[in-house]
């Protein structure tokens, strides 16, 4: 205790011996520290886009806390993507059902989406397509939702779709054997393919209306009206697919598994 009193007295004597007041000695370094803290906090606030989050990251979060925070954000974004995808699928199914109602003799309506595929031996990306949504008329099966099929299966209708037009043909005219066998396995005998393009003319995929053997096929004005409505539905679905694409996620500049692949869009013709 006595030593502590002596130390305190020595400090007081040292301060009293100084010619400049204590306030004058400390004001400049304190201002410097305050400016550095303000710049440090301001940089984090700008980076986070929020005063609360910026101050938290600047002064409170540890490395473990930042990792936990990033996981929380990614979890929230994944949940938002899940809700967005469920709502988009519901809207797409409703549009396909409405299209099927405009073609009362048709058996089913399906949506195919084009996306980036695997890389071939040449190093070139091979485009693929998925059947992501399907609805069927009463008494008919929707058919399997195939995944990662080569885009070459659509060669029969792809040129017409790239031109922004619908293509009506019998299944027997489909040259790709794999695609023809799959359609025949569902009982389909004719198909109407319409392109799903956005407002810029970029192709997302296609809407396919299928008729089974024995079903009456539309012709004349009925086919023209159905084709126009199918193109209208395809445009609405393309808009939904464009809006469903998730915003950029944290860590997507690397190879994060949480980053989602967007559908590949073909250039406008």
C-alpha positions in Angstrom: 0.0 0.0 0.0 2.8 2.4 0.9 4.6 1.7 -2.4 1.4 2.5 -4.3 1.1 5.8 -2.5 4.7 6.6 -3.3 4.1 5.8 -7.0 1.0 8.0 -7.1 2.9 10.8 -5.5 5.8 10.5 -8.0 3.3 10.6 -10.9 1.7 13.8 -9.5 5.0 15.4 -9.0 6.0 14.6 -12.6 2.8 16.1 -14.0 3.2 19.2 -11.8 6.7 19.7 -13.1 5.6 19.8 -16.7 5.4 23.3 -18.1 2.5 22.6 -20.5 -1.0 21.8 -19.1 -2.1 18.1 -19.4 -4.9 19.1 -21.7 -2.6 20.6 -24.2 -0.4 17.5 -24.2 -3.2 15.1 -24.8 -5.5 17.0 -27.2 -3.6 16.4 -30.4 -3.1 12.6 -30.0 -6.7 12.2 -28.9 -7.9 14.0 -32.0 -5.7 11.8 -34.2 -7.1 8.6 -32.5 -10.7 9.9 -32.9 -10.2 10.6 -36.6 -8.7 7.2 -37.2 -11.6 5.5 -35.4 -14.1 7.5 -37.4 -12.5 6.5 -40.7 -12.3 2.9 -39.6 -15.9 2.8 -38.5 -17.0 4.7 -41.7 -15.3 2.3 -43.9 -17.1 -0.7 -42.3 -20.4 1.2 -42.3 -20.1 1.8 -46.1 -19.0 -1.8 -46.7 -21.9 -3.3 -44.7 -24.5 -0.7 -45.9 -25.8 -0.3 -42.4 -24.7 1.7 -39.4 -25.5 -1.0 -36.9 -23.9 -3.8 -38.9 -20.9 -1.6 -39.7 -20.2 -0.7 -36.1 -20.7 -4.4 -35.1 -18.2 -5.6 -37.6 -15.7 -2.8 -36.8 -15.6 -3.1 -33.0 -17.5 -6.2 -31.7 -17.2 -9.1 -34.1 -14.4 -11.6 -33.8 -13.4 -13.9 -36.7 -15.6 -16.6 -35.4 -18.4 -14.1 -35.1 -18.0 -13.0 -38.7 -18.0 -16.6 -39.9 -21.2 -17.2 -37.9 -22.7 -14.0 -39.4 -21.9 -15.1 -43.0 -23.5 -18.5 -42.3 -26.6 -16.8 -41.0 -26.8 -14.5 -44.0 -26.3 -17.5 -46.4 -29.0 -19.4 -44.6 -31.4 -16.6 -44.9 -30.7 -16.1 -48.6 -31.1 -19.9 -49.2 -34.5 -19.7 -47.4 -35.5 -16.7 -49.6 -34.4 -18.6 -52.7 -36.5 -21.6 -51.6 -39.6 -19.5 -51.1 -39.0 -17.7 -54.5 -38.5 -21.0 -56.3 -41.7 -22.5 -54.8 -43.8 -19.4 -55.7 -42.3 -19.4 -59.3 -43.1 -23.1 -59.8 -46.6 -22.5 -58.6 -47.1 -19.7 -61.1 -45.6 -21.7 -63.9 -47.9 -24.7 -63.2 -50.9 -22.3 -63.2 -49.9 -20.9 -66.6 -49.3 -24.4 -68.0 -52.7 -25.5 -66.7 -54.3 -22.4 -68.3 -52.6 -23.3 -71.6 -53.8 -26.9 -71.4 -57.4 -25.6 -70.8 -57.1 -23.7 -74.1 -56.3 -27.0 -75.8 -59.0 -29.3 -74.4 -58.0 -32.2 -76.6 -54.3 -32.1 -75.5 -52.9 -34.5 -73.0 -50.2 -32.5 -71.2 -48.1 -29.4 -71.2 -44.4 -29.2 -70.2 -41.7 -26.6 -69.7 -38.1 -27.2 -70.8 -35.3 -24.9 -69.6 -31.9 -24.6 -71.3 -28.8 -24.3 -69.1 -25.0 -24.7 -69.1 -24.0 -28.3 -69.4 -20.9 -30.3 -68.9 -17.6 -29.5 -70.7 -16.7 -31.8 -73.6 -13.4 -33.2 -74.6 -12.8 -30.1 -76.8 -13.2 -27.8 -73.8 -16.4 -26.4 -75.2 -19.5 -26.1 -73.0 -22.3 -28.5 -74.0 -25.7 -27.0 -73.6 -28.4 -29.1 -71.9 -32.0 -28.8 -71.0 -34.3 -29.9 -68.1 -38.0 -30.5 -68.1 -38.8 -28.6 -64.9 -42.6 -28.4 -64.9 -45.4 -30.5 -66.2 -49.2 -30.7 -66.0 -51.6 -33.2 -67.5 -55.2 -33.4 -68.4 -57.6 -35.6 -66.5 -56.8 -39.3 -67.1 -53.3 -38.6 -68.4 -49.9 -38.9 -66.7 -47.6 -35.9 -66.6 -44.5 -37.9 -67.6 -41.1 -37.9 -66.0 -39.2 -34.6 -65.4 -36.0 -35.4 -67.2 -32.8 -33.6 -66.3 -29.5 -32.7 -68.1 -30.6 -33.9 -71.5 -28.4 -32.9 -74.5 -29.8 -29.9 -76.4 -29.3 -31.9 -79.6 -32.6 -33.7 -78.7 -34.4 -30.5 -79.7 -32.7 -30.1 -83.0 -36.0 -30.7 -84.9 -37.7 -27.7 -83.3 -34.8 -25.5 -82.2 -34.3 -23.5 -85.4 -38.0 -22.5 -85.4 -37.9 -21.6 -81.7 -34.7 -19.5 -82.3 -36.7 -17.6 -84.9 -39.3 -16.9 -82.3 -42.0 -19.1 -83.8 -43.9 -22.2 -82.6 -43.5 -25.6 -84.3 -46.3 -28.1 -84.7 -45.3 -31.6 -85.8 -46.0 -35.3 -85.3 -43.8 -37.3 -83.0 -42.9 -39.6 -85.9 -41.1 -36.6 -87.5 -38.8 -36.1 -84.5 -35.4 -37.3 -85.8 -33.6 -37.7 -82.5 -34.3 -41.3 -81.4 -34.0 -40.7 -77.7 -36.4 -37.8 -77.7 -38.9 -39.7 -79.9 -38.8 -42.9 -77.8 -39.4 -40.8 -74.6 -42.4 -39.0 -76.2 -43.8 -42.3 -77.5 -43.4 -43.9 -74.1 -45.8 -41.2 -72.8 -48.2 -42.0 -75.5 -47.7 -38.7 -77.4 -48.3 -38.5 -81.1 -48.0 -34.8 -81.8 -46.2 -31.9 -80.1 -46.5 -28.1 -80.3 -43.2 -26.4 -79.2 -43.2 -22.6 -78.5 -40.1 -20.6 -77.4 -39.8 -19.0 -74.0 -38.0 -15.7 -74.7 -37.6 -12.6 -72.6 -38.3 -9.0 -73.7 -34.8 -8.9 -75.2 -35.4 -11.9 -77.4 -33.1 -14.2 -75.5 -34.2 -17.8 -75.3 -34.7 -19.5 -71.9 -36.3 -22.7 -73.1 -39.6 -23.8 -74.5 -43.2 -24.8 -73.7 -44.4 -28.1 -75.2 -48.0 -29.1 -75.6 -48.5 -32.9 -76.3 -51.4 -34.8 -77.8 -51.8 -38.5 -77.4 -52.7 -41.0 -80.1 -56.4 -40.7 -81.0 -56.7 -37.1 -79.7 -58.1 -34.6 -82.1 -55.4 -32.1 -83.3 -56.2 -28.4 -83.7 -56.1 -26.9 -87.1 -56.9 -23.7 -88.9 -58.0 -20.8 -86.7 -58.1 -23.1 -83.6 -54.4 -23.9 -84.1 -53.6 -20.2 -84.7 -55.4 -19.1 -81.6 -53.7 -21.8 -79.5 -50.3 -20.9 -80.9 -50.7 -17.2 -80.1 -51.8 -18.1 -76.5 -48.9 -20.5 -76.1 -46.5 -17.7 -77.1 -48.1 -15.4 -74.6 -47.8 -18.0 -71.9 -44.2 -18.7 -72.9 -43.3 -15.0 -72.5 -44.9 -14.9 -69.1 -43.0 -18.0 -68.0 -39.7 -16.4 -69.3 -40.4 -13.4 -67.1 -41.0 -15.6 -64.1 -37.7 -17.5 -64.8 -35.9 -14.2 -65.1 -37.3 -12.9 -61.8 -36.6 -16.2 -60.1 -32.9 -15.9 -60.7 -31.3 -15.2 -57.3 -29.3 -12.1 -56.5 -25.5 -12.4 -56.2 -24.6 -14.3 -53.1 -21.7 -13.9 -50.7 -18.8 -16.0 -51.8 -20.1 -16.5 -55.4 -16.8 -15.1 -56.8 -15.2 -18.4 -55.6 -16.6 -21.9 -55.8 -19.1 -21.8 -53.0 -21.6 -24.6 -53.1 -24.3 -22.1 -52.1 -24.0 -20.3 -55.4 -26.7 -21.3 -57.8 -26.4 -21.8 -61.5 -28.5 -19.6 -63.7 -30.1 -20.9 -66.8 -28.1 -20.4 -69.9 -29.7 -17.9 -72.3 -29.1 -18.3 -76.0 -28.4 -15.0 -77.9 -31.2 -13.4 -79.9 -31.4 -14.2 -83.5 
